[in-house]
Amino acid sequence: MSKLWYMYVTAFIAGIGITIVGMIQGNIAFVAIGVIIGVALYFNRGQIQ
């Protein structure tokens, strides 16, 4: 597995964590950041082999 793959997985886990923390705290900014990370990863998924 490549370094890019590990960076992708790390960003995915961070995005999930930020979104969950935002939902628990009721902080819409954290939820929005987590969603933005998820959308960015979705559109870049073709680069991960």
C-alpha positions, 0 to 999 in steps of 0.5 A: 500500500502506498503512502497516498493510501495511508494519507487517504485513510487517515483523512477519512478517519479524521473526517469521520471523527470530526463529524461525530464530535460535531454532532455530539457537541451540536457544532455545525462547523465541525459537521460541515468540515467533516462533510467537506473532507468526505466530499473531497475524498469522494471526488479524489477516490479515483487517484487511490489505487 
